[in-house]
Amino acid sequence: THFLPLKQKRNAIEARRTMEREEMSRRQREAQQEAMGGDHDDRILQMQLKDDRVTEEIMREREEEMRKINSQMHQVNAIYKDLGNIVSYQQDQVDEVEQHMEAANKNTESGLHQIEKASSKMDKSCVIS
């Protein structure tokens, strides 16, 4: 997870470099077109420019999707952290309930022992005539 931002930065840099290369290529074709002239060449240039625009749009869409995925991954990470905190808090409560149950069990055993002791004393001191 630590490498994700670096990977995204690298992908963004590569996308930008690709766009710059395509822009440079487009400008070179335009310059060649101006130097050569002609209708046929104009059509070819127009088709190449259109292809370049489509490629640029695809790259922009991909970059936007990568940003959305990154944002969603951060949201999922936050959800897991919140869930971990909730589980930890609930575990503390479960441990506390367990301690209270153990104390109640000990108190019950002690109470039963006291009742048995009192019952035993009553049997000895009680004489029926």
BALOBA-1460 file (C-alpha; in Angstrom, 3 decimals):
// residues 129
<rec num="1" residu="t" x="0.000" y="0.000" z="0.000"/>
<rec num="2" residu="h" x="3.002" y="2.314" z="0.526"/>
<rec num="3" residu="f" x="4.011" y="1.940" z="-3.122"/>
<rec num="4" residu="l" x="0.588" y="2.797" z="-4.551"/>
<rec num="5" residu="p" x="1.084" y="6.604" z="-4.574"/>
<rec num="6" residu="l" x="4.517" y="6.185" z="-6.166"/>
<rec num="7" residu="k" x="3.089" y="3.881" z="-8.797"/>
<rec num="8" residu="q" x="0.319" y="6.346" z="-9.547"/>
<rec num="9" residu="k" x="2.778" y="9.214" z="-9.816"/>
<rec num="10" residu="r" x="4.925" y="7.157" z="-12.168"/>
<rec num="11" residu="n" x="1.881" y="6.277" z="-14.296"/>
<rec num="12" residu="a" x="0.837" y="9.950" z="-14.413"/>
<rec num="13" residu="i" x="4.370" y="10.995" z="-15.433"/>
<rec num="14" residu="e" x="4.446" y="8.327" z="-18.142"/>
<rec num="15" residu="a" x="1.025" y="9.436" z="-19.416"/>
<rec num="16" residu="r" x="2.162" y="13.073" z="-19.502"/>
<rec num="17" residu="r" x="5.358" y="12.115" z="-21.375"/>
<rec num="18" residu="t" x="3.335" y="10.122" z="-23.891"/>
<rec num="19" residu="m" x="1.024" y="13.078" z="-24.430"/>
<rec num="20" residu="e" x="4.028" y="15.376" z="-24.880"/>
<rec num="21" residu="r" x="5.572" y="13.000" z="-27.437"/>
<rec num="22" residu="e" x="2.291" y="12.803" z="-29.324"/>
<rec num="23" residu="e" x="1.957" y="16.592" z="-29.250"/>
<rec num="24" residu="m" x="5.512" y="16.944" z="-30.578"/>
<rec num="25" residu="s" x="4.768" y="14.401" z="-33.291"/>
<rec num="26" residu="r" x="1.596" y="16.263" z="-34.223"/>
<rec num="27" residu="r" x="3.487" y="19.562" z="-34.467"/>
<rec num="28" residu="q" x="6.142" y="17.949" z="-36.639"/>
<rec num="29" residu="r" x="3.468" y="16.588" z="-38.968"/>
<rec num="30" residu="e" x="1.869" y="20.023" z="-39.130"/>
<rec num="31" residu="a" x="5.216" y="21.595" z="-39.927"/>
<rec num="32" residu="q" x="5.848" y="19.001" z="-42.638"/>
<rec num="33" residu="q" x="2.378" y="19.580" z="-43.996"/>
<rec num="34" residu="e" x="2.969" y="23.306" z="-44.234"/>
<rec num="35" residu="a" x="6.257" y="22.706" z="-45.999"/>
<rec num="36" residu="m" x="4.768" y="20.195" z="-48.477"/>
<rec num="37" residu="g" x="1.259" y="21.565" z="-49.057"/>
<rec num="38" residu="g" x="-1.484" y="19.741" z="-51.031"/>
<rec num="39" residu="d" x="-5.058" y="18.478" z="-50.441"/>
<rec num="40" residu="h" x="-4.170" y="14.824" z="-50.027"/>
<rec num="41" residu="d" x="-1.646" y="15.674" z="-47.390"/>
<rec num="42" residu="d" x="-4.212" y="17.888" z="-45.650"/>
<rec num="43" residu="r" x="-6.613" y="14.947" z="-45.384"/>
<rec num="44" residu="i" x="-3.915" y="12.694" z="-44.021"/>
<rec num="45" residu="l" x="-2.899" y="15.350" z="-41.534"/>
<rec num="46" residu="q" x="-6.506" y="15.865" z="-40.478"/>
<rec num="47" residu="m" x="-6.915" y="12.116" z="-39.910"/>
<rec num="48" residu="q" x="-3.699" y="11.990" z="-37.899"/>
<rec num="49" residu="l" x="-4.798" y="14.966" z="-35.812"/>
<rec num="50" residu="k" x="-8.150" y="13.326" z="-35.194"/>
<rec num="51" residu="d" x="-6.406" y="10.114" z="-34.137"/>
<rec num="52" residu="d" x="-4.154" y="12.123" z="-31.825"/>
<rec num="53" residu="r" x="-7.155" y="13.821" z="-30.214"/>
<rec num="54" residu="v" x="-8.871" y="10.477" z="-29.668"/>
<rec num="55" residu="t" x="-5.702" y="9.053" z="-28.138"/>
<rec num="56" residu="e" x="-5.366" y="12.077" z="-25.848"/>
<rec num="57" residu="e" x="-9.002" y="11.725" z="-24.743"/>
<rec num="58" residu="i" x="-8.502" y="8.026" z="-23.994"/>
<rec num="59" residu="m" x="-5.438" y="8.865" z="-21.910"/>
<rec num="60" residu="r" x="-7.359" y="11.537" z="-19.991"/>
<rec num="61" residu="e" x="-10.180" y="9.073" z="-19.296"/>
<rec num="62" residu="r" x="-7.721" y="6.461" z="-18.070"/>
<rec num="63" residu="e" x="-6.036" y="8.968" z="-15.804"/>
<rec num="64" residu="e" x="-9.418" y="10.006" z="-14.361"/>
<rec num="65" residu="e" x="-10.345" y="6.362" z="-13.760"/>
<rec num="66" residu="m" x="-7.038" y="5.793" z="-11.990"/>
<rec num="67" residu="r" x="-7.766" y="8.756" z="-9.734"/>
<rec num="68" residu="k" x="-11.237" y="7.405" z="-8.958"/>
<rec num="69" residu="i" x="-9.811" y="3.984" z="-8.127"/>
<rec num="70" residu="n" x="-7.220" y="5.595" z="-5.864"/>
<rec num="71" residu="s" x="-9.920" y="7.563" z="-4.055"/>
<rec num="72" residu="q" x="-12.061" y="4.456" z="-3.641"/>
<rec num="73" residu="m" x="-9.107" y="2.508" z="-2.272"/>
<rec num="74" residu="h" x="-8.552" y="5.224" z="0.322"/>
<rec num="75" residu="q" x="-12.237" y="4.977" z="1.283"/>
<rec num="76" residu="v" x="-11.989" y="1.200" z="1.669"/>
<rec num="77" residu="n" x="-8.861" y="1.647" z="3.784"/>
<rec num="78" residu="a" x="-10.698" y="4.105" z="6.051"/>
<rec num="79" residu="i" x="-13.611" y="1.678" z="6.384"/>
<rec num="80" residu="y" x="-11.265" y="-1.134" z="7.428"/>
<rec num="81" residu="k" x="-9.609" y="1.114" z="9.996"/>
<rec num="82" residu="d" x="-13.009" y="2.110" z="11.419"/>
<rec num="83" residu="l" x="-14.069" y="-1.531" z="11.489"/>
<rec num="84" residu="g" x="-10.859" y="-2.441" z="13.336"/>
<rec num="85" residu="n" x="-11.533" y="0.259" z="15.918"/>
<rec num="86" residu="i" x="-15.115" y="-0.935" z="16.409"/>
<rec num="87" residu="v" x="-13.997" y="-4.548" z="16.840"/>
<rec num="88" residu="s" x="-11.332" y="-3.478" z="19.329"/>
<rec num="89" residu="y" x="-13.865" y="-1.427" z="21.320"/>
<rec num="90" residu="q" x="-16.345" y="-4.311" z="21.328"/>
<rec num="91" residu="q" x="-13.634" y="-6.744" z="22.427"/>
<rec num="92" residu="d" x="-13.004" y="-4.530" z="25.451"/>
<rec num="93" residu="q" x="-16.708" y="-4.670" z="26.267"/>
<rec num="94" residu="v" x="-16.816" y="-8.468" z="25.844"/>
<rec num="95" residu="d" x="-13.805" y="-8.816" z="28.156"/>
<rec num="96" residu="e" x="-15.542" y="-6.633" z="30.737"/>
<rec num="97" residu="v" x="-18.729" y="-8.742" z="30.566"/>
<rec num="98" residu="e" x="-16.628" y="-11.871" z="30.985"/>
<rec num="99" residu="q" x="-14.991" y="-10.418" z="34.099"/>
<rec num="100" residu="h" x="-18.396" y="-9.544" z="35.557"/>
<rec num="101" residu="m" x="-19.633" y="-13.077" z="34.879"/>
<rec num="102" residu="e" x="-16.620" y="-14.582" z="36.633"/>
<rec num="103" residu="a" x="-17.157" y="-12.287" z="39.618"/>
<rec num="104" residu="a" x="-20.876" y="-13.188" z="39.694"/>
<rec num="105" residu="n" x="-19.983" y="-16.888" z="39.607"/>
<rec num="106" residu="k" x="-17.581" y="-16.482" z="42.542"/>
<rec num="107" residu="n" x="-20.174" y="-14.483" z="44.489"/>
<rec num="108" residu="t" x="-22.799" y="-17.150" z="43.800"/>
<rec num="109" residu="e" x="-20.479" y="-19.922" z="44.994"/>
<rec num="110" residu="s" x="-19.681" y="-17.919" z="48.120"/>
<rec num="111" residu="g" x="-23.389" y="-17.302" z="48.742"/>
<rec num="112" residu="l" x="-24.186" y="-20.989" z="48.317"/>
<rec num="113" residu="h" x="-21.402" y="-21.869" z="50.773"/>
<rec num="114" residu="q" x="-22.830" y="-19.358" z="53.296"/>
<rec num="115" residu="i" x="-26.326" y="-20.852" z="52.924"/>
<rec num="116" residu="e" x="-25.002" y="-24.372" z="53.391"/>
<rec num="117" residu="k" x="-23.077" y="-23.228" z="56.470"/>
<rec num="118" residu="a" x="-26.153" y="-21.499" z="57.904"/>
<rec num="119" residu="s" x="-28.311" y="-24.531" z="57.187"/>
<rec num="120" residu="s" x="-25.816" y="-26.791" z="58.913"/>
<rec num="121" residu="k" x="-25.798" y="-24.582" z="62.024"/>
<rec num="122" residu="m" x="-29.583" y="-24.464" z="62.095"/>
<rec num="123" residu="d" x="-29.810" y="-28.244" z="62.013"/>
<rec num="124" residu="k" x="-27.445" y="-28.536" z="64.979"/>
<rec num="125" residu="s" x="-29.061" y="-25.846" z="67.093"/>
<rec num="126" residu="c" x="-32.597" y="-26.784" z="66.297"/>
<rec num="127" residu="v" x="-33.887" y="-29.471" z="68.684"/>
<rec num="128" residu="i" x="-37.366" y="-30.865" z="68.209"/>
<rec num="129" residu="s" x="-39.011" y="-32.050" z="71.380"/>
